Amino acid sequence: MDTIEKRMNELIEIINRANYEYYVLANTTLTDQEYDRYMQELMRLEEQYPELVREDSPTKRVSGQAIDEFKKVTHEIPMLSIGNVFNESEIINFDNRIKKEVPNPKYVCELKIDGLSASLLYKDGKLVRGATRGDGITGEDITHNVKTIKSIPLTLNEKIDIEVRGEIYMSKESFEMLNEERRRNNEELFANPRNAAAGSARQLNPKIAASRKLDCFVYHIPNALDYKLYSHWDCLQYLKKLGLKINPHSKKVNNIDELLEFINYWTENRNTLPYEIDGIVIKLDDINDQQKLGFTARTPRWATAYKFPAMEVLTKLKDIVFTVGRTGQVTPNAVLEPVRIAGSVVSRATLHNADYVIEKGIKIGDIVVVKKAGDVIPEVVCPKVERRTGEEQEFVMTNTCPICQTKLIRKENEAAYYCINPHCDARKIEGLIHFVSRNAMNIEGFGDRIIEDFYNMGYLKDFSDFYTLYEHKEELMELEGFGEKSINNLLTSIENSKNNSLERLLFALGIRHVGSKTAKILAKTYKNIDNLMIAKEEALSLIKDIGSVIAKSVVSYFNEEKNISLINCLKDLGLNMKYLGSEEIYNEEFSNKTFVLTGTLQSLTRDEAKEKIESLGGIVTNSVSKKTDVVIVGESPGSKYDKALELNITIWNEEEFLKRLS
């Protein structure tokens, strides 16, 4: 019998070690065939000698019985949640608060795993309980499911009593496999890995939980000082020594600059991970200092979590209103219950056009998915039909302009409706706002509200009025919120805009279909406004990237007498009408090649690098593809660098880039 027991103990040690090396260290030391052979032998012996079966046997991971309900667990030390910050300034404020109590603080940065928080309790080195956080005081006993997670050891490397805390999660690969299986079985799909992990960890039947291939990172010892551990970083190393799985990307940082660098890196590279993260957890490293700072009623004062900007969120669509753009296009817009998305609070979002609303089946009162298009403009993606109550209202497109009440028209082959009244106040105001915008004349100091107020007061009616505002200086200084300094700054910015290159003016004029890129092509081709004004449609359409639609629009604009008068008036006011950019020089290293920039360049800004590449005939794009010729890599490059390696694309570091420029 002693020989049998010795062999069973030996098999348990072999299997536990293999599990640890594979699931914790990501190192395969046994083949699948070897692992299965040892497991089958152990199961056979346990069946023959049930009196020798150990409670921590690896066969116990999936052999537990299904339970009828979850038992409640009271946490001896509360499992508090961590407060959140959403942008760089809030992170800096957190650091400043810490510095008031702790000079020169050191932090530990950890990836915030998007899963289910759990407590693991070991007695004499053996796992005796796993529990959810619940409300922080009372959780649920999920021991039967925790034991199915192979990265959680049933026995530690030391025979100690300890409670540790971590995050149960599901990898992206396991999530996809689970949803594929549910799709085949016509079952409802899980929305995301977090929901899948939480649902799996709370299964009454452990065999279901085992089939979901859950994983767990451990990151906290709530009573670290009892183990003579005086820093959080030391706690992580001790957890690893005990045989628990910690996240390999955690990092100790010495100051706020290193902290922000860590956050910026993972903000850009989080998609390269095999699991989902939704932010970065920041913890003061020194545990005595943690004790000194203490807790609020709900959160520790010595830690916070930076939440990545949400790409998509749910909120209620309270109403649909209509706005008029500078071209007269009338657009439906969603009025939303305010919600934070991509780092800012959003209460309005575009609905594009009437066809979009109808095709998506969006109704007033719907719970809708909202995202930031291109990380800038909020848009409504779709309604959550299953959340409807029956009180929602159908969308009806207006047939008149919401400002001037002119009947709208719908142009052939277009989805949009237009107000064709050239005197519509809304169109004029939007045109004035566009004129001063950053990519147009770049006149600083004009917010949308200021433009609207100046329009309603009669100071601004068309573009030329910006350049006669100085005549009303004394009157403007008497307006609430304006003083001599602010008005002088405004007038200086207006005066400086007269020296802009032609492409800025062309974009500012609001010629239909002429964006900033097209404006630059026209300016470089025709050199001055007079040449462009007499250009023929046929000649324009032959220019690369112009085409017949833009050509027709440009000719139509300069055929209107009022537009000719405006140009002549702007000339008389002293605005530059010539292209001031440098001529492209043919360079075989750059001409007709596509470049992508990633990381931080030390000797010049991203915009300066782009300008130099374009001046030599190159093209700069934002994403790496098979059509990319060169990726230029600065410090802390992101996923674009990895993509370039994967596609075997030429890579230049900054030194190589500067060498080729010269």
N, C-alpha and C positions, 0 to 999 in steps of 0.2 A: 504493500500500500504506500509505503514511503516513496518508492520509486515512481509510482503513478502520480502522487502529489507533487513530487519534484519536477516531473515532466510537465504537469499542468502549469505549475508556476513558471517554468522555463518558457512555455508557449505564450503565456500571458505577457511576460517580459518582452519577448520577441515582437509580438503583435503591438503592444503599447509603444514600444520604441519605434516601430515602423510607422504607426499612426502619427507620432510626434514629429518624426523626420519628414513625413510627407505633408501633413496638414499644417504644421507649425513652421517648419524650416523650409518647406517647398523643395525637399530633396528626396528623390525616390531611391530607396536602398533595397527594396524587395520588388521582384516582378509581381505582376498580378497573380500569376500561377503559384508562386511561392506563398504569397499572402493568403490566397484561398486555401492552399494545402494546410498551412498551419491553423487557420481558422476552423477548417473542417475537422482536423484532428482534435482540437480543443473541444469542439461541440460534441464530438463522439465520446470523448472521455468524460465530459460533464454529464452526458446522458447515462453513461454506465455507472458513474460514481457521483450521484447527486449530493452526497454528504460532503464532497470535497469542493463543491462549487463556491467560488469566492464572490462576494458582493460587488467587487470592482472588476469582475471579469469583462473583457470587451464584448463577450456574447450578450451581456446584459443591456447593451446599448439599444437594441431593438426588440428585446424579448419581453418588455414590460407590458402589462395589461392595459387596455383602454380604461380611462376613468369616466365616472358619471358627471363630475363637475369639478371645477377648480377650487382648491382650498385657499383661504385667505392667509397671507403671510404678513406679519408686522416687522418692518425693518428696525432693528435696534438703533442704527444710525440712519436718519432719514436720507432718502435718495433725492436730493434737491436737483431741480433743473438749473441750467446755466443761462444767464441773461444773454441777449443778442445785441450785436452792433451790425450796421449795414453799410458803412462806408469808411473811407480812410480817416476822415476827421473824427468820427466816433471812436475809432481805434486809438487815435492819438489822445483823445480825451480820457479814455480808459487808462492809458499809460501815464498820463499826467496825474490822475487820481491816485494811482499806485505810488508814484514818486513823492507825493505829499507825505506818505508814511514810510516808504522804503526807498532809500537812496540807491541809485544804480541797480535797479531790479533786473534779474535774469528771468527769462520765460522759457517754457516748453510749448512748442507748437505741435499740434496733432491734427491729422485729418479727421473731420467730423463725419463719421460713417453714418449713412442714412439707413438706419435699421431700428431695432428694438432694444432699449436699455434693459440690462439684466443684472441680477446679483447672484454670485456663486459662493456657496458656503462649504468650506472644507473642515472636517473634524479629523484630527490625527492624520492629515494628509489625504483623506478620502472625501470625494464629493458626496455631500449628503442632501444638498438642496439647491435648486435653481429657482429664481423668482423674478417676476416682472417688476418694474418700478411702480406701476399703478399710480396712486396719487402722491407718491413720495413717502408716505407713512405706511400704507397698506398696499401690498401687491398680491399677485396670484402665484401659487406653487406650480411651476412648469418643469419640475425635476425630471419627470418621465420623458419629456421632449429634449431637455438639455442634454441628457445622457446619449441621445442619438447624434449629437454634433461631434464629429471626430476630432476637431481641433481643440475641444475642451477635454483635458485629461480627467479620467476618473480617479487617478491617484497622482499626487504631486511628487516632486523629487525630494521633498522633506516632509517628515511627519509632524505637521504643525496644524493648529487651528487658525483659520484665516478666512475673512470675507473679502472677495474681490469683485470688482464691477467692470462690465464691458458692454459691448454692443453685438447683438446677434444680427446677422445680415445674410443676404442672398446675393451671390455673384451674378453678374450680368448674363453669363453663359447659362447658369442654372435657371435663371428667370426666363430666358428665352425658351429653354427646353420645357419648363413647366407650362408656359403659355401655349406652346406648340401642342403639347399633350392635351391640354384643356380644349384647344381649338378642334382637335380631332374628335374629342368626345362631346362636342357641342356644349361645353360648359362656359360660363362667364369668365372672361380673361381678367387677370390681375392688372391693375392700372400701372403699377411700378414695383420694383424690387422691394421697396420698404413695406408696402402693403402685403406683398407675398410673404416676406419674412415674418411679419407680425402675425399674419393669419396662420402660418405654418407652426410657429412657436406656441400657438394657443390651440392646437389640435387636441382633442380628447384622446385620439388614438396615436400612440407614438410611432406606429409603423408608417402613418401618413407623413408625420414630421420627418422621419428618417429618409423617406423617398424624395424629399424636397432639397436635400443636400445643403443644409444651412451651414454657416460658418460663424466664427466669433473672434473678435479682437478684445483683449482685456486691457484696461488702461488706468485702473484706480484702486488704491487701497485706502479705505475710508479712515482707518486708524493707524496710519503709517508710523507715527512716533512710537507706538507699542513695539514695533519691530526694529527700533533704532534706525529708522530711515528718515533722513533730514532734508531730502530734496525729492521733488517729483521725478526728476530724471533717474535718481537712484531707485525709486519705486519701480519704474519701468524695467530697469535692469534686473531687479530682484524678481519681478513677475516672470521675466524670461528665464531666469535661473530655476524657478520652480517648475518650469515646463509649460507655462501658459503662453499663448500666442499674443504677441504685441505687434502693433503696426510698425513696419520697418522704416516708414517715412517720417516718423516723429523726429523733431530736431530741437536741440537746446539753442536759444539765441541770446545774444548779449545786450541787445539794445533794440529800440523801435525800428531802426533802419533795417536790421536783419529780419525782424519780425515781418515788416511790410514786404520785403523781398521774398520771403517764404510764401506769403499770401498771394503775391502777384504771380509767382511761379505756378502754384497749384490752381489758381484761377484759370490760367491759360492751359494747363496740362491735365486737368482732372479727367478729361475724356479718355486719357491713355490708361487709366486704371481699370482693372477687371471688375471693380465694384463701384457703386454710386457713393459720392460724397456730396454733402450740401453746404460745406463750409470748413472753417478752420477753428479749432478750439485753442484758446490761449490761456495758459495757466502760469501763475507766479511759481517759480521753481522752489524757492525756499519754504519749507513747510512751517517753520516757526513764524515766518512772515505771514503765511496764510492764516495761521491761528491768530496773529495780531490783528489782521484785517477783519476776520470773522465773516459773518453771514448777515444778509437781510432776512426777512421772513421767508423768502422764497428762493433766493439765489446766493451763491458765494460772492463776496466782494473781490476775491483774488483771481477770479476767472471770468472769461466771457467767450462768446462764440461769434466769430464773423460769419455771417450767412451770405453765401454767394447770391448775387442778384437772380431772382426767379425768372426763368424764361417764359413760363406759362403759369397763370393763376386762375382761380375761379372767383367770380363776383356776380352781383346782380345787375342786369341791364334795366335801369329805372325808366329811361325814356329814350326816344330817338329825335334829335333835333337836326335842322338843316343849316349848313353854312355856305357862303358864297366865296369862291376863290377869285384870284385876280384875273383869270381868263373867263369868269362868269360861270364856271362849273359849280353846280349845286350838289353838295355831298351830304349824305346822311351820316350823322355821328352819334355814337352811343354815349349816353349819360350813365355813368356807372356809380355804384357804391364804391367809395374810395378804397383802393387796394394797393399794396406795395408790390412793385414789379421792377426788376433790374435796378434796384437801389433807389427808386423814387416812388412817390405816391401818385397814382393815376386815377383820375375821375372822368376822363374823356378818352374815347378811342375811335378810330376811323372805321367806317363800315363800307368804304370804297365807293359803292354805287348801288342803285336799286336792285340790279340783277343779282349782285352778290348777296344782299339780304334775303332775297326771295329764294335763291338756290340753296343757301345754307338753312333756310327755314327759321330764321331768327325772329323772335317775337318780343315785344315789350313786356318786361317782367320775368324773362328767362334768366336762369343761372347760366352764365356763358364762360367760355375759356378765352382768356385774353393773353396776348403775348406782345413783345416788342419786336416789330418788324425791323430787321437789321439792327437790333439793339437800340433803336432810336424812337420810332413811331409806334405807339400802342395800337393794336388792331384786335378786333373780335374775330376769333377763329371759328367757333361753332357754339351752338347751344347744347346744354345738357338736357336732352329731351326727357330723360327718365326722372328729372327733378321737377317737372312741371306740375302745377296744382290745378290747372284748368282756368285760372284767372288771368292768364297771359292775353295780350292784345295783338292782333294781326298788324303787320307793318303796312302802311299806305304811303306811297311816294307822293310828295307834294307836286302840284302842277303849276304853282306860281312861285316867283322869287320871294323868299321869306323877308326880304328887305324892301324891295320896291314894288312887289306884287305883279311884276311883269309876267306874262304867261311863258312858261319854259318851253324850250324846243329840244328835241333829241336828234342829234346829227346822225346821218346815215353811217352805218357800220361802227357806231360808237355806243358804249353802254351808258355814258354820262348824259345828264340833262344840263342845259345851259340857260342862264339869264342873258339875253342879248341886248339889254338896255345899256348903252355905253355910259350913261350917266348914273348908273346904280352906285350908291354910296359904298356898299360892301366891296364891290369890285375895285373901286378906286383906293379904298383903304388897304386892301390886301396887296394891291400893286405897289403902293408906297412902302409898305412893310418889306416887300421883296426887294425893292430898290436899295434899301440901306443894309440888307442882310450881309453876312460875313463873306459869302462867295460872290456877292455882287459888288456894290460900291464900298462895302465894309465901313459904314459910318457908325462909329461907336457912340453909345449913349441914348439911342432910340429904342425903347421897348415898344411892344405892340400898343400898350395903353397910351403912351405919349403920342405916338403917331395918330391914334384915333382921336385923342383930345385936341391935338393941333389941327386935325382935319375939321372937327366939329366947330372949332373956334375960328376957322377960316384962314389959318396961317399956311396950311398945306392943301393944295388942290391938285397939283400935278408935280412931276419930278423937278421942274425948274424952280419950284418954290423953295426947295431945300437951300438953294444957292442965293436966295434973297431974304432968308430968315434973319440975317444980321440987321436988316432994316427995322426989325421988331424987337431988338434986343431989350430995350427998356421995358416994353410991355411984358415980355416973357419972364423977366426977372421978378415981376410982381406976382406971378402965378405961384400958388401954393406948392411947395416942394422944390422950387427952383431958386437958386441964388446966383450971384455973379460968377462964381467959380464954375458951377455946373453948366451954365449957359456958355461961358467962354470955352470950356472943354468941348461942348457940343459944336460950336461954331468953328473951332480949330479942326475938329475931325471932318466937318463938312468941307472946309477949305482944302485939307490934305487930300480928300478924295478926288479933287480935280486932276491930280497927277496920276491917277490909276491908268494902267494899260488898257487898250481898247477892248480886250475880251471881257473885262469886268463890266464895262458900260453896256456891251451887247447883251450880256446875261441879265443885267439890271433892268433893261428896257422891257423885258417880259415878252419877247417875240415868241410866238407859239412854237413849240418843239425845239427851241434853242436852249439847251442846258449849258452848264459851265464848260463842259468838254467841247461841245459843238461851237460855242462862242470862241474858244481859243483856236480851234481849227480855222474858223472864218477870219479871225484877226490875223493869224499868221499867214494866211493865203492872200488876203487883200491889203494888208499893211495899214490901211486907213479907212475911215468911215465913208469917204467920198467914193472910193473904188467899189466898196461893197454896195452902196446905194444904187449904183448903175449896173450891177452884175445881172447877167441874164440867167433865167431858170435853167437852161440847158447846161451852161457852164458850171453853175453851182452843183447840179446833180451829179456831175462827173467827179467831184472831189471825193476822195476816200472818206467814208463814214458820214457823208452828208445825205445823198439820195434825193429822190424826187419829192417826197413829202416835206422835208425840211426846206428844200430849194423853193418850193411853191410858197411856203409860209413866209420865208425871208423876202421874196419878191413882192408878195402881197402886202407885207408890212410897209415896205419902202415905197409902195405905190399910193399909200394914203397921204393926203395932203397934211392932215393934222400931225402925222408922225414926222414928216419932213420939217414942218414948222418947229416941232419940239427939238429935233436935232440941231437946227440952226440956232434956236434959242440957247441951248446948252453950249454950243460953240461960242456964242457971244458972251456967255457967262464965264468962259475960260476953261472949260473942261477939255482934257486931252482927248484927241480923236485918232491917235496913232497906236499901233502895236509897238510896245516897248521891250518885248521879250527878245532874248538872243536868238540868232538863227541856229537851226540844227546843223551840227557838223557831222559828216559821215564818219563813223568809227566802227570798224569791223567787230570790235568787242561788244558793242552796244546796239548798233543800228538793226532795227527789225527783230530784236530779241525781246523775250518776255522775262521780267525779273519779279522776284518776290523778296520783300524785306522782313526779317524776323529778329527779335532781340533788340538790345539797346546799343546804338553806335556811339562811340565816345567823341569823335572828332566833328560830327555834324548831326543835325536832327533828321528825323525820318522824312520830313517835307523837303529839306535841303538835298538829301540823297535822291529823292524822287525827281526833283527838278533837274539835277545834274544828269541823271540817267535819260530823262526825256529830252534834254538839250542835245544829247548825243544820238538821238533817234531810237532809244529804247522805250519799252512799254512796261509800266509797273502795275501789277495786279495784286489782289489781296490773298488769293488762295493758290496753293500748289497743285498742279495737275500735270499730266503727261505733256502738255503744251508749254510748260514752264522751261525756260532755258537755263536760268541761273537763280539760285537762292543765296542771298547775301545775309550772313549770320553775324549778329552782334552778341553782346553779353546776355546771358539767360535766355537763349532762344526757346521758342515754344514748340508746339506740335508740328509746325510747318517744317522745322528742321528734320524731325523724325520722318515726315512724309517724303522729304527730299531724299533722304537716305534710302527709304523703301523703294522709291521710283528711280533710284540711281541718277539723280539730277546733279549737275555741276554745282558745287558749293564754294563760295568765296567767303573768307573771313574779312574783317574790316581792313586789315593790312593789304590783302590781295585786291580788294575793291578800290582802295585809294591808289594803289600802284597802277591799276589799269585805267583809272580816271586820268592820271597824270601822263 
